[in-house]
Amino acid sequence: MKIIRSLDEISRPFNNTVATVGNFDGVHLGHRAIFRNLVKRARHEDGVSVVCTFDPHPLKFLAPDRAPRLINTRAEKERLIAASQIDILLQIPFDHDLAALPPATFVDEILLGKLGVQHLIVGYDYAFGKGRTGNVAFLRAQGIEKGFGVDVFGPVQCRGNVLSSTLVRQNVLRGDVEGAKHLLGRHFNLEGRVVHGDQRGKSMGFATANIETDKELLPLSGVYAGRIRHNSAEHNVVINIGHKPTFGENSLTIEVHILDFKGDLYGENMRVYFVKRLRDEKKFSDVDELIQAIRTDIERARTILRTCEIVEYSEYLGA
């Protein structure tokens, strides 16, 4: 997949472009369905499949106080879209000029002038342009007038709910990582670097790797069964996200206790997959009570992970 980060990089329109436009935060199963149809149509017409999105997320620019926590980092989003076998990802920088662009100008200058769109596929609730005044009806009218096709992709249902990035976020924020998996089509995960911690876990007999991550969206504080991938190795883990209330600390930390592992991972990168929430974060009366709870967490995690297979982008997004 070719990634284009500026409209200035496009010197002439592509051939037989089939495109979709949106934020695609999460790259969830609804987005996957759009991408699958996009690729199928582009191949049928011997054309180019283009995903057009924006960076930063428009709300990050227009209303930072109301902007959502992004489900994926930029790198994760790129990798997930590439896994759908998209030809070109266009990440348009979102700024004041783009925010003020009338919908008709967006169609003329970007969709037609830059991309050469022959066919457009959008979600049923897509809106764009100055004041989000461009909508599906407007695009259909523009298509008839200017000679490009428009397909509108209806809502995708998942367990009785309309699938959306907002719904994914709600699941993750309440710690329902199993529910999030059904919406994403993969285990919710994050990438991070192992940094030095306070060594308290090691002193209790449960050495932990402290994870530093750029991920904005984190599951609700608590204890989770999960798995890590480091290089080509995979290990079962117990994950703790929280503030260590037993020790009166306030800063949020992500710690993973790697089962049956000995080694030095400081400075290494790893990906952490969340499989199941085990319990809430709790303030224990003393260290001995905490140690017993950790032992119970580990045994529960072993049982859960014994038959678990991690699902990630390469295993579900292929067209």
C-alpha positions in Angstrom: 0.0 0.0 0.0 1.3 3.4 -0.9 0.8 6.1 1.8 0.4 9.7 0.7 0.4 12.4 3.4 -0.1 15.5 1.3 -2.3 16.5 -1.7 0.8 18.1 -3.1 2.3 14.7 -3.7 -0.4 13.9 -6.3 0.7 15.4 -9.6 -2.2 13.8 -11.7 -5.3 11.8 -11.0 -5.2 8.0 -10.7 -6.8 5.7 -13.2 -10.3 4.4 -12.6 -10.2 5.4 -8.9 -12.7 3.8 -6.6 -12.5 5.7 -3.3 -13.9 5.9 0.2 -13.7 8.9 2.6 -13.9 8.9 6.4 -12.0 9.0 9.6 -12.0 5.2 10.0 -10.9 5.4 13.7 -10.7 1.8 14.9 -10.8 0.1 11.6 -13.6 -2.0 13.0 -15.7 -4.6 11.2 -18.0 -2.0 9.6 -14.9 -0.3 8.1 -13.6 -3.7 7.0 -16.9 -4.3 5.1 -16.5 -1.0 3.2 -12.8 -1.7 2.4 -13.7 -5.2 1.1 -16.3 -3.8 -1.2 -13.9 -1.0 -2.3 -11.2 -3.5 -3.2 -13.6 -5.8 -5.0 -15.0 -3.0 -7.1 -11.6 -1.5 -7.9 -10.3 -5.0 -9.1 -13.4 -5.6 -11.2 -12.9 -2.3 -12.9 -9.2 -2.6 -13.2 -8.9 0.5 -11.1 -7.1 1.8 -8.0 -8.6 1.5 -4.5 -8.1 4.6 -2.4 -8.9 5.3 1.2 -9.0 9.0 2.0 -8.8 10.0 5.6 -7.6 12.9 7.7 -4.8 13.6 10.1 -5.3 14.7 12.8 -8.9 13.6 13.5 -11.0 16.7 12.7 -12.3 17.0 16.2 -8.7 17.0 17.5 -8.3 20.2 15.5 -11.7 21.8 15.7 -12.7 21.0 19.3 -9.9 19.3 21.3 -12.0 19.2 24.4 -14.7 17.0 22.7 -12.3 14.9 20.6 -12.5 11.2 21.2 -9.6 9.1 22.4 -8.4 7.4 19.3 -8.7 3.6 19.1 -5.5 3.2 17.1 -2.2 5.1 16.7 -1.4 6.4 13.3 1.0 3.5 12.7 -1.7 0.9 13.8 -4.3 2.5 11.5 -2.0 2.4 8.5 -1.1 -1.3 9.2 -4.7 -2.3 9.5 -5.8 -0.5 6.3 -2.9 -2.0 4.5 -4.0 -5.5 5.6 -7.3 -4.9 3.7 -5.2 -4.8 0.5 -5.9 -1.2 -0.2 -3.8 0.3 -3.0 -3.4 3.9 -1.7 -4.0 5.5 1.7 -4.3 9.3 1.4 -4.0 11.1 4.8 -5.0 14.7 4.2 -3.6 17.1 6.8 -6.7 18.6 8.5 -6.3 22.4 9.0 -8.3 25.6 8.9 -8.3 25.7 5.1 -9.7 22.2 4.8 -12.3 22.8 7.6 -13.6 25.9 5.6 -13.8 24.0 2.3 -17.3 23.9 0.9 -18.5 20.4 0.0 -18.7 21.2 -3.7 -15.1 22.4 -3.7 -14.0 19.2 -1.9 -15.7 17.2 -4.6 -14.2 19.2 -7.5 -10.7 19.8 -6.2 -10.0 16.7 -4.2 -12.2 13.8 -5.2 -12.2 14.6 -8.9 -9.2 16.9 -9.4 -6.7 15.1 -7.3 -8.0 11.5 -7.1 -9.9 11.2 -10.4 -12.8 9.4 -8.6 -14.9 7.2 -10.9 -16.8 5.6 -8.0 -17.3 6.6 -4.4 -18.3 4.3 -1.5 -19.3 6.0 1.7 -21.0 5.1 5.0 -24.7 5.9 5.4 -24.0 8.7 8.0 -21.0 10.3 6.2 -20.9 14.1 6.4 -18.1 16.4 5.2 -17.2 19.9 4.2 -17.7 23.2 5.9 -20.0 22.8 8.8 -20.5 19.1 7.7 -23.0 20.4 5.2 -22.1 17.7 2.6 -24.0 14.5 3.1 -25.1 11.4 1.2 -27.9 13.1 -0.7 -25.5 15.8 -1.8 -22.9 13.3 -3.0 -25.5 11.4 -5.0 -26.6 14.6 -6.7 -23.0 15.5 -7.4 -22.4 12.1 -8.9 -25.3 12.5 -11.3 -24.1 16.0 -12.3 -20.4 15.2 -12.6 -20.4 11.7 -13.8 -19.2 9.5 -10.9 -21.0 6.7 -9.2 -21.9 6.7 -5.5 -22.6 3.6 -3.3 -23.9 4.2 0.2 -23.0 1.5 2.7 -25.7 0.9 5.2 -25.2 0.3 9.0 -23.5 -2.9 10.1 -25.2 -4.6 13.0 -23.3 -6.4 15.7 -25.2 -8.2 18.5 -28.2 -5.9 18.0 -26.2 -2.7 17.9 -25.1 -0.5 15.0 -21.4 -0.9 14.8 -19.4 2.3 15.3 -16.1 3.6 16.7 -18.1 5.2 19.5 -19.4 1.7 20.5 -15.9 0.3 20.4 -14.7 3.0 22.7 -17.5 2.5 25.1 -16.7 -1.2 25.4 -13.0 -0.6 26.0 -13.6 2.2 28.5 -15.8 0.0 30.6 -13.3 -2.9 30.4 -15.3 -5.1 28.2 -12.4 -6.2 26.0 -14.3 -9.3 24.9 -17.2 -7.1 23.6 -14.6 -4.9 21.8 -13.1 -8.0 20.1 -16.5 -8.8 18.5 -16.8 -5.2 17.2 -13.2 -4.9 16.0 -12.8 -8.5 14.7 -9.5 -8.7 16.6 -8.3 -8.6 20.2 -7.9 -5.0 21.4 -4.2 -4.4 21.8 -1.5 -1.8 22.3 2.2 -1.5 21.5 4.6 -0.2 24.0 8.2 -0.1 25.3 9.3 -1.7 28.5 10.6 0.9 30.9 11.9 0.8 34.5 9.4 0.7 37.3 9.5 0.7 41.0 10.6 -3.0 41.2 7.8 -3.6 43.8 6.4 -6.6 41.9 9.7 -8.3 41.7 10.1 -7.9 45.5 6.8 -9.7 46.0 7.8 -12.5 43.7 5.9 -11.3 40.6 8.3 -9.4 38.3 6.5 -7.1 35.9 7.3 -5.3 32.7 6.1 -1.6 32.9 4.8 -0.5 29.5 5.0 3.0 28.1 2.7 3.5 25.1 1.4 6.2 22.8 -2.0 4.6 22.7 -4.8 7.1 23.7 -7.5 4.6 24.5 -6.9 2.3 27.4 -9.2 -0.2 29.0 -10.8 0.6 32.4 -8.4 0.2 35.3 -8.3 -3.4 36.5 -6.6 -6.8 36.0 -6.8 -8.6 32.6 -5.7 -11.9 31.2 -3.8 -11.4 28.0 -0.9 -12.2 25.8 2.2 -10.4 24.5 4.1 -10.7 21.3 7.8 -9.8 21.4 9.7 -10.4 18.3 8.5 -13.8 17.2 7.7 -15.1 20.7 4.3 -15.1 22.3 3.7 -15.3 26.1 0.7 -15.5 28.4 0.4 -12.5 30.8 -1.6 -10.9 33.6 -2.0 -7.2 32.9 -2.6 -4.6 35.5 -3.8 -1.1 34.5 -4.2 1.3 37.4 -2.9 3.5 40.2 -1.7 0.9 42.7 -4.1 2.0 45.4 -2.7 -0.4 48.0 0.5 1.6 47.9 -1.2 5.0 47.7 0.1 6.0 44.3 -1.6 8.2 41.8 0.1 7.8 38.4 -1.5 5.4 35.9 0.7 2.5 35.0 0.4 -0.5 32.7 2.2 -3.6 34.1 2.4 -7.1 32.7 3.5 -10.1 34.6 4.8 -12.6 32.0 3.9 -16.2 33.1 6.8 -18.7 33.2 9.4 -16.2 31.8 12.7 -15.0 33.0 14.7 -12.4 31.1 15.6 -8.7 30.7 13.2 -6.8 28.4 14.1 -3.2 29.3 14.0 -1.0 26.3 12.3 -3.7 24.1 9.0 -3.1 22.3 6.1 -5.5 22.6 2.5 -5.8 21.7 0.0 -6.5 24.5 -3.3 -8.2 23.7 -6.3 -8.0 26.1 -8.3 -11.2 26.3 -10.5 -11.0 29.4 -11.1 -8.8 32.4 -10.4 -10.6 35.6 -11.4 -8.1 38.3 -11.5 -4.4 39.3 -8.6 -2.6 40.7 -8.7 -2.9 44.5 -7.0 -1.5 47.6 -5.9 -4.4 49.7 -5.5 -4.3 53.5 -1.8 -5.4 53.3 0.8 -6.9 50.9 0.0 -10.5 51.9 -3.6 -10.0 50.8 -2.4 -8.5 47.5 0.0 -11.4 46.9 -2.8 -13.9 47.4 -5.0 -12.0 44.9 -2.2 -12.0 42.3 -1.8 -15.8 42.7 -5.5 -16.1 42.1 -5.3 -13.8 39.0 -2.5 -15.9 37.6 -4.4 -19.2 38.0 -7.5 -17.8 36.4 -5.4 -16.4 33.5 -3.8 -19.7 32.9 -7.2 -21.4 32.6 -8.5 -18.7 30.2 -5.5 -18.5 28.0 -4.9 -22.3 27.7 -7.3 -22.5 24.7 -7.0 -18.9 23.5 -5.8 -17.9 20.0 -5.0 -14.3 19.5 -6.7 -12.7 16.5 -4.9 -9.8 14.9 -5.2 -7.7 11.8 -3.4 -10.1 9.4 -5.8 -12.9 10.4 -9.1 -11.2 9.7 -8.8 -8.2 7.3 -7.7 -9.8 4.1 -10.1 -9.1 1.3 
